[in-house]
Amino acid sequence: MRLSREKVNALAHAATHELAKHPEVKLLQDRNQIRLEIRQWLERLLVAEERIDAAVRQKITSQKREILEASQEWDILYRRYYQEAMKKLGV
């Protein structure tokens, strides 16, 4: 899923804010540096997700028989292949 830079920044800000709220979490760097690290991590994750989506779609279209997108079979295969790929990624 493609997110705008502003939305990624908002997510990173919200995550940093939530971390800072918890007394058991001690921030070893300033909040802005942590927000930037979270933003970079989110951007890498989104790029990886786009690659996985493309690979899963390619895997489905390379089946011996045609499987129509939005069919129940296509949805099942997509979820299965997507989950396998995400598991390999460690997410």
C-alpha positions as CSV (number, residue, x, y, z in Angstrom):
1,M,0.0,0.0,0.0
2,R,1.4,3.4,-0.9
3,L,1.3,5.9,1.9
4,S,2.2,9.6,1.5
5,R,5.2,10.9,3.3
6,E,2.9,12.9,5.6
7,K,1.1,9.7,6.6
8,V,4.3,7.9,7.3
9,N,5.5,10.8,9.3
10,A,2.3,10.9,11.3
11,L,2.5,7.1,12.0
12,A,6.1,7.5,13.1
13,H,5.2,10.5,15.4
14,A,2.3,8.5,16.9
15,A,4.5,5.5,17.6
16,T,7.2,7.7,19.2
17,H,4.5,9.4,21.3
18,E,3.1,6.0,22.5
19,L,6.6,4.8,23.3
20,A,7.4,7.9,25.3
21,K,4.1,7.6,27.3
22,H,5.1,4.3,28.9
23,P,7.1,4.6,32.1
24,E,8.8,1.3,31.5
25,V,10.3,2.5,28.2
26,K,13.4,4.6,28.4
27,L,14.3,6.5,25.3
28,L,18.1,6.6,24.8
29,Q,18.0,9.2,22.0
30,D,15.9,12.3,21.5
31,R,12.3,11.8,20.3
32,N,13.0,13.3,16.9
33,Q,15.8,10.8,16.2
34,I,13.6,7.9,17.2
35,R,10.8,9.2,15.0
36,L,13.2,9.4,12.1
37,E,14.3,5.8,12.7
38,I,10.7,4.6,12.9
39,R,9.9,6.5,9.7
40,Q,12.8,4.8,7.9
41,W,11.8,1.4,9.2
42,L,8.2,2.0,8.0
43,E,9.3,3.1,4.6
44,R,11.5,0.0,4.2
45,L,8.6,-2.2,5.3
46,L,6.2,-0.6,2.8
47,V,8.7,-1.1,-0.1
48,A,9.1,-4.7,0.9
49,E,5.3,-5.1,1.0
50,E,5.0,-3.7,-2.5
51,R,7.6,-6.2,-3.7
52,I,5.9,-9.0,-2.0
53,D,2.5,-8.0,-3.5
54,A,4.1,-8.0,-7.0
55,A,5.7,-11.3,-6.4
56,V,2.5,-12.9,-5.1
57,R,0.5,-11.6,-8.1
58,Q,3.2,-13.0,-10.5
59,K,3.1,-16.3,-8.7
60,I,-0.6,-16.5,-9.1
61,T,-0.6,-15.5,-12.8
62,S,2.1,-18.1,-13.5
63,Q,-0.1,-21.0,-12.5
64,K,-0.8,-23.6,-15.2
65,R,-4.4,-22.6,-15.5
66,E,-5.8,-19.1,-15.4
67,I,-7.1,-18.0,-12.0
68,L,-9.3,-14.9,-12.2
69,E,-8.5,-12.0,-9.9
70,A,-11.1,-11.4,-7.3
71,S,-12.3,-15.0,-7.5
72,Q,-12.5,-17.0,-4.2
73,E,-9.6,-19.2,-5.4
74,W,-7.4,-16.1,-6.2
75,D,-8.1,-14.6,-2.8
76,I,-7.2,-17.8,-1.0
77,L,-4.0,-18.2,-3.0
78,Y,-3.1,-14.5,-2.5
79,R,-3.5,-14.7,1.2
80,R,-1.6,-18.0,1.5
81,Y,1.4,-16.8,-0.7
82,Y,1.4,-13.3,1.0
83,Q,1.5,-14.8,4.5
84,E,4.3,-17.1,3.5
85,A,6.3,-14.2,2.0
86,M,5.7,-12.1,5.1
87,K,6.8,-14.9,7.4
88,K,10.0,-15.2,5.4
89,L,10.5,-11.5,5.8
90,G,10.0,-11.9,9.6
91,V,6.9,-9.8,9.9
